[in-house]
Amino acid sequence: MSQRLLEFLKRYDFSFIGSMSAIFLVGILNLYSATHSQSHEGLDSLYKSQLIWFGVAVGVAVAISFLNPKTFERFSYVGYIVTLFLVFLVMLMGKVGMGAQRWLVLGPIRMQPSEFMKMGLVLAMSRFFTRVSPEKELGFKDLIFPGIIVMVPAIMVIAQPDLGTGMLLLFIFSMMIFYKRLKWNTIATLGIIALVSGVLMYNFGLKEYQRKRIHTFIDPYQDAKGSGYNAIQSEIAIGSGRLFGKGFKNSSQASLNYLPENHTDFVFAIFNEEHGFFGSVFLIILYIVFFMRLIWLATSVQRFYDSILVIGIMSIFFWHAFINMAMVSGLLPIVGIPLPLMSYGGSSMLTFGVGVGMATSISNTRNFFN
């Protein structure tokens, strides 16, 4: 029995759960540092809840890692329909918080279905594109049905309103179709559609506060005490960290509460302030190692479904990390996108856990049966 267990442990791919745990360790220390002085707001114990959510996420990841990847393919559309139904329920009976209707509350359980929708979309896209010959380049007509699959939840999420997550669904979709390969005329057509849609969205689709975010991105000091406040304070936090940072629990932006939402959207700014340039480089390297491991897995499996599913999982993590780091650094407008495994949030933690579990399952299948 011990020999079998030893052989199993040798073949089991711990790299994804290990990478997840390494980033989370940095994140939980940063979360504690960002909130330890805010007992008057009830934020000083958030790190305890985050530890529980991480434990649940790891448990989910381990459980999923023992499933056959063919199970994911079999239930791909079911996963999409279930998550889409949850997003629809938010429109009917969702709880309103901070001016948005994004959460479902079922007794003691509070969830944000739009987070789960990302994984539901990846599953549906993987199943659909597997039915199309992997060697075939996609034309515009080939994207009509998958375009409907992504636009339905994207529009529902944007209506909550949650423009950041809605756009994120489109980014995930874009990375997956580029991986599948597009014809050049299709790329040109999509570029024109994106440009026209962007102009129309800005003029007719965005709310006033969303337009202000774009203006603030261009010049945050035009309304330094209003819409530009968060962007300015975030840049101050990052700049004051310099090369080596102020040290653990020494963030003035967090302790003096100059930077709101420092436990969710702006955790990277607090991390920069405390650990400086070199600390941020170390964190970015951890993410890059994780991304590269996923890309390696996508190129080493035999089944196309497994390959594009891993790319979809990677795109979820990548776009979260890229957009969050860019927005707090002043390179993109501020939107509510959490930093994977760093920002506080149970729904996002579970989503990342599911993704890590699926990647581990695919890698384990390759190790055990190839």
C-alpha positions in Angstrom: 0.0 0.0 0.0 2.8 2.4 0.9 4.5 1.7 -2.4 1.3 2.5 -4.3 0.9 5.7 -2.3 4.5 6.7 -3.0 4.0 6.0 -6.7 0.7 8.0 -6.7 2.4 11.0 -5.1 5.2 10.9 -7.6 2.7 11.0 -10.5 0.3 13.5 -9.0 0.9 17.0 -10.3 1.2 19.3 -7.3 2.5 22.3 -9.3 -0.9 24.1 -9.8 -2.1 23.7 -6.2 1.4 24.6 -5.1 1.5 27.8 -7.2 -2.0 28.7 -6.0 -0.9 28.2 -2.4 2.3 30.3 -2.9 0.4 33.3 -4.3 -2.3 32.9 -1.6 0.3 32.9 1.2 1.6 36.3 -0.1 -2.0 37.4 -0.4 -3.2 36.4 3.1 -0.2 38.2 4.7 -1.0 41.3 2.6 -4.7 41.1 3.5 -3.8 40.9 7.2 -1.5 43.9 6.9 -4.0 45.9 5.0 -6.9 45.4 7.4 -5.3 44.8 10.9 -5.7 48.4 12.0 -9.3 48.8 10.8 -11.2 47.1 13.7 -13.6 50.0 13.8 -14.9 49.0 10.4 -15.0 45.3 11.2 -12.3 44.6 8.5 -9.6 43.3 10.9 -10.9 39.7 10.8 -11.4 39.4 7.1 -8.2 37.4 6.8 -9.8 34.7 8.9 -12.7 34.4 6.5 -10.3 34.4 3.6 -8.4 31.5 5.2 -11.6 29.5 5.4 -12.5 30.2 1.8 -9.0 29.2 0.7 -9.4 25.9 2.6 -12.7 25.3 0.8 -11.2 26.2 -2.5 -8.2 23.9 -2.1 -10.7 21.1 -1.0 -12.7 21.7 -4.2 -9.5 21.8 -6.3 -8.3 18.5 -4.8 -11.7 16.8 -5.3 -11.9 18.0 -8.9 -8.4 16.9 -9.6 -9.5 13.2 -9.2 -12.2 13.5 -11.9 -11.6 12.4 -15.5 -11.4 15.5 -17.8 -14.0 13.8 -20.0 -16.5 14.6 -17.2 -15.9 18.3 -17.7 -16.6 17.9 -21.4 -19.7 15.9 -20.8 -21.2 18.5 -18.4 -19.8 21.7 -20.1 -23.2 23.0 -21.3 -24.8 22.1 -18.0 -22.2 24.2 -16.2 -22.9 27.1 -18.5 -26.7 26.8 -18.1 -26.5 26.6 -14.3 -24.2 29.6 -14.0 -26.3 31.6 -16.5 -29.4 30.8 -14.5 -27.7 32.1 -11.3 -26.9 35.3 -13.1 -30.5 35.6 -14.2 -31.6 35.0 -10.6 -29.5 38.0 -9.5 -31.7 40.2 -11.8 -34.8 38.9 -10.1 -33.9 38.6 -6.4 -30.3 39.8 -6.1 -29.1 41.8 -3.1 -28.1 45.4 -3.8 -24.8 46.6 -2.3 -22.7 49.7 -3.2 -25.2 50.7 -5.9 -25.1 47.4 -7.7 -27.2 44.3 -7.7 -24.6 41.5 -8.0 -25.1 39.1 -5.1 -27.4 36.2 -4.2 -28.0 35.7 -0.5 -29.2 32.2 0.5 -29.3 32.1 4.3 -25.8 32.5 5.6 -24.4 32.0 2.1 -23.6 35.1 0.0 -22.4 34.5 -3.5 -21.6 36.5 -6.7 -22.7 34.4 -9.6 -20.9 36.5 -12.2 -17.7 35.1 -10.8 -18.9 31.5 -11.5 -20.1 32.6 -15.0 -16.5 33.0 -16.1 -15.9 29.3 -15.6 -19.3 28.4 -17.1 -18.3 30.4 -20.2 -14.9 28.7 -20.5 -16.6 25.2 -20.3 -19.2 26.1 -23.0 -16.6 27.6 -25.4 -14.3 24.6 -25.0 -17.1 22.2 -25.8 -18.3 24.2 -28.8 -14.9 24.7 -30.4 -14.0 21.0 -29.9 -16.8 20.2 -32.3 -15.2 22.4 -34.9 -12.1 20.8 -36.5 -9.0 22.1 -34.6 -7.2 22.7 -37.8 -9.9 24.9 -39.2 -9.5 28.6 -39.0 -12.6 30.4 -37.8 -14.6 32.6 -40.1 -17.0 35.3 -39.0 -20.0 33.0 -39.5 -18.4 30.4 -37.2 -18.4 33.0 -34.4 -22.1 33.9 -34.5 -23.3 31.2 -32.2 -20.4 31.3 -29.7 -20.8 35.1 -29.8 -24.4 34.7 -28.6 -23.2 32.4 -25.9 -20.9 35.1 -24.5 -23.0 38.1 -25.2 -26.1 36.9 -23.2 -24.3 36.7 -19.9 -22.1 39.7 -20.6 -25.1 41.9 -21.2 -26.8 40.6 -18.1 -23.7 41.2 -16.0 -23.1 44.7 -17.4 -26.8 45.5 -16.5 -26.2 44.8 -12.8 -24.2 47.1 -13.3 -20.7 45.4 -13.4 -19.0 46.7 -16.5 -15.6 45.2 -15.5 -16.8 41.6 -15.2 -18.9 41.9 -18.3 -15.9 43.1 -20.3 -13.8 40.4 -18.7 -16.1 37.8 -20.2 -15.5 39.2 -23.6 -11.7 39.2 -23.0 -11.8 35.5 -22.0 -13.8 34.8 -25.1 -11.3 36.7 -27.3 -8.3 34.8 -26.0 -10.0 31.5 -26.6 -11.0 32.3 -30.2 -7.5 33.5 -31.0 -6.1 30.3 -29.6 -8.5 28.4 -31.8 -7.2 30.5 -34.7 -9.0 33.1 -36.8 -8.9 34.1 -40.5 -7.3 37.5 -41.1 -10.5 38.9 -42.5 -12.3 37.8 -39.4 -9.8 39.6 -37.2 -10.3 42.8 -39.3 -14.1 42.4 -39.0 -13.9 41.9 -35.2 -11.6 44.9 -34.9 -14.1 47.2 -36.8 -17.0 45.8 -34.7 -15.1 46.4 -31.5 -14.3 50.0 -32.5 -17.8 50.8 -33.5 -19.2 49.1 -30.4 -16.8 51.0 -28.1 -18.0 54.4 -29.6 -21.6 53.5 -29.2 -21.1 52.1 -25.7 -19.4 55.3 -24.6 -22.1 57.6 -26.0 -25.2 55.6 -25.3 -24.4 52.6 -23.0 -22.3 53.9 -20.2 -23.7 55.6 -17.1 -22.3 58.9 -16.0 -20.1 57.5 -13.3 -18.6 55.0 -15.8 -17.7 57.9 -18.2 -16.1 59.7 -15.3 -13.9 56.7 -14.7 -12.5 57.1 -18.3 -12.0 60.8 -17.8 -10.3 60.1 -14.5 -8.0 57.6 -16.2 -6.9 60.4 -18.6 -6.5 63.0 -15.9 -7.3 62.0 -12.3 -6.4 65.4 -10.9 -9.3 67.1 -12.7 -11.5 65.8 -9.8 -8.9 64.9 -7.2 -11.3 64.8 -4.3 -14.1 63.0 -6.2 -13.8 60.4 -9.1 -10.0 60.7 -9.2 -9.4 60.2 -5.5 -8.9 56.4 -5.6 -6.6 56.5 -8.6 -4.4 59.3 -7.0 -4.2 57.5 -3.7 -3.3 54.3 -5.4 -0.5 55.9 -7.3 0.7 57.5 -4.1 0.8 54.1 -2.4 2.8 52.5 -5.2 5.2 55.4 -5.6 5.9 55.7 -1.8 7.0 52.0 -1.8 10.1 52.8 -3.9 12.5 49.9 -4.3 12.2 48.0 -1.0 8.9 49.3 0.5 8.0 50.5 3.9 7.8 47.1 5.5 5.1 44.7 6.7 2.1 46.4 8.3 3.6 49.9 7.6 1.3 51.0 4.9 0.1 54.5 5.7 -2.6 54.3 2.9 -4.1 51.3 4.6 -3.7 52.3 8.3 -5.0 55.8 7.7 -7.7 54.5 5.4 -6.7 56.9 2.6 -7.3 54.1 0.0 -10.8 52.6 0.1 -11.3 49.0 -0.8 -7.7 48.2 0.1 -8.7 44.6 0.8 -10.3 44.0 -2.6 -9.6 46.1 -5.7 -6.5 47.8 -4.4 -4.5 45.1 -2.6 -1.7 45.4 -5.1 -1.3 49.0 -4.3 -0.9 48.2 -0.6 1.5 45.4 -1.4 3.6 47.8 -3.5 3.7 50.3 -0.7 4.9 47.8 1.8 7.3 45.7 -0.3 8.3 48.1 -3.1 9.4 47.4 -6.6 11.3 44.2 -5.8 8.5 42.8 -3.8 6.1 43.5 -6.7 8.5 41.9 -9.2 8.6 38.8 -7.0 4.8 38.6 -6.9 4.5 39.1 -10.7 7.1 36.3 -11.2 4.8 33.9 -9.1 2.0 34.7 -11.5 4.1 34.3 -14.6 5.3 30.9 -13.4 1.7 29.8 -12.9 0.7 31.2 -16.4 3.6 29.5 -18.1 2.8 26.2 -16.4 -0.7 26.4 -17.7 0.5 27.2 -21.2 2.9 24.3 -21.1 0.1 22.0 -20.1 -2.2 23.3 -22.9 0.6 22.5 -25.5 1.4 19.0 -24.0 -2.0 17.3 -23.9 -3.4 15.3 -26.7 -7.1 16.1 -26.6 -8.1 19.5 -28.1 -10.8 20.0 -25.5 -8.3 19.7 -22.7 -6.0 22.1 -24.4 -8.5 24.9 -25.1 -10.0 24.4 -21.6 -6.6 25.0 -20.0 -6.2 28.2 -22.2 -9.6 29.3 -21.0 -8.6 28.8 -17.3 -5.4 30.6 -17.9 -7.2 33.5 -19.5 -9.4 33.9 -16.4 -6.3 34.2 -14.2 -4.3 36.3 -16.6 -7.0 38.9 -17.3 -7.8 39.3 -13.7 -4.1 39.9 -12.8 -3.3 42.1 -15.8 -6.4 44.4 -15.4 -6.1 44.7 -11.6 -2.4 45.5 -11.7 -2.8 47.9 -14.6 -5.8 49.8 -13.1 -4.1 50.4 -9.7 -1.0 51.5 -11.5 -2.9 54.1 -13.6 -2.5 52.2 -16.9 -6.2 51.3 -17.2 -9.4 52.9 -15.9 -10.5 51.6 -12.5 -12.9 48.8 -12.6 -13.9 46.2 -9.9 -11.7 43.3 -10.9 -10.0 41.4 -8.0 -6.4 40.2 -8.0 -6.4 36.4 -8.1 -5.8 34.8 -4.7 -4.8 38.2 -3.3 -8.1 40.1 -3.1 -10.7 39.2 -0.5 -13.7 37.3 -1.9 -15.2 33.9 -1.5 -16.9 33.6 -4.9 -13.7 34.5 -6.8 -11.6 32.2 -4.6 -13.9 29.2 -5.3 -13.8 30.0 -9.1 -10.0 30.0 -9.0 -10.1 26.7 -7.0 -12.3 25.1 -9.6 -9.9 26.2 -12.4 -6.8 24.9 -10.5 -8.6 21.6 -9.9 -9.5 21.2 -13.6 -5.9 21.9 -14.7 -4.6 19.4 -12.1 -7.0 16.8 -13.3 -5.9 17.2 -16.9 -2.3 17.0 -16.0 -2.8 14.0 -13.7 -4.6 12.2 -16.6 -1.6 12.8 -18.8 0.7 11.5 -16.0 -1.3 8.4 -15.0 -2.5 7.2 -18.4 0.1 8.3 -20.9 
